[in-house]
């Protein structure tokens, strides 16, 4: 897979600098290896649905809405432990020997069957948990098992602990949380793989760039990004069959990516619009999660039926959607985003999606509020029929943007079940980060409960003391 690089950025260059981490970020006190990575969600700016019919689409990384995965290899544990406190407090523990996948000449369907059988043998896991854990099982087998088998240990079996922080990126909202999780997990495990090669085996990396990987904090080098993206895409196939690769590519490389579908074989050409050496205004957006469940399959079928009934009208709509993506692409080539033109493109694309029968009353209400009360354009993102919409706020230099955004959030969130989130579209993709304290994260809930209980006891004590003083005073007066 080849990613073309063009001159456009929407993120701070500081986020992408490759900096050396101290050794303390790679080792725990008792010698275990640890690595962390975070990956962003994605936002389809233009071209959803039309991309299925060979029209271009534009997708951006949501740099502020990220999933962080921390992986720690233990020398004597012998278990895989996965903790996902933000996903229904999911906790999974199994012997490393019980999650081993038998070689099958890279037949993904056989891997899917093996993973499903392994996870369903743990009867306490529901379908949601199985879907969340499937990429982990695949990536551990593909990335880490070959390395862990090289660890010199005669008296114990190595283990692996994985901790996932995902509160900032909502699940099931069409913002690419599944792909972000696969990308972050692949990146964390790949760095852990390099740490194990460097410090606990006699095997040497194949080249100098790989040898330096263990020291890096920030965006991984290009060759490593390609490896991470490959693993993430294969992990996505464990749940989604044959995904387009759009979500994981955006999450991995970041920036804004222009997608076109090849008519002959159905594959996608991806052109990244990113250059960290230049700075252009960011795409500041307000995301609104309507809370309305969406069905991608149903929305795709809705437009397919419309196209069958009115082919000439549908083809005209598709051509118009493609023209919008191309117009945005041209602006990116000029390294200038004109707010007036952006607003026109967004509003026109939303009108076309409405004509395609993939919008929803909850989405239209958001469009009406932002346009009529604040003069800002909004369109749905993703499949439609519910899910999320985004409002273009301009750049950080837009006058009074913070006050306007605050007022707009208050107006939108008056609807029941609606939640708003701010983000910048087009920022950095996957990043290696300094590992957080897993123990602190795992104990945070119990610590908060302790603090609440302590505060309740303190307030109760103060109230009782006050009541006793009042009673004593009245008795003295008598």
Secondary structure, 3 states (H helix, E strand, C coil): CCCEEECCCCCCHHHHCCEECCHHHCECCCCCEEEEEEEEEEEEEECCCHHHHCCCEEEEEEEEEEEEEEEEEECCCCEEEEEECCCCCEEEEEEHHHCCCCCCCCCHHHHHHHHHHHHHCCCCCCHHHHHHHHHHHHHHHHHHHHHHCCCCCCCCCCEEEEEEECCCCCCCCCCCHHHHHHHHHHHHHHHHHHHHHHHCCCCCCCCHHHHHHHHEEECCCHHHHHHHHHHHHHHHHHHHCCCCCHHHHHHHHECEEEEEECCCCCCEEEEEECCCCCCCCCEEEEEEECCCCCCHHHHHHHHHHHHHHCHHHHHHHHHHHHHHHHHHHHHHHCCCCCHHHHHHHHHHHHHHHHHCCCCCHHHHHHHHHHHHHHCCCEEEECCCCCCEEEEEEECCCCCCHHHHHHHHHHHHCCCCCCEEEEEEECCECCEEECCCCHHHHHHHHHHHHHHHHHHHHHHHHHHHHHHHHHHHHHHHHC
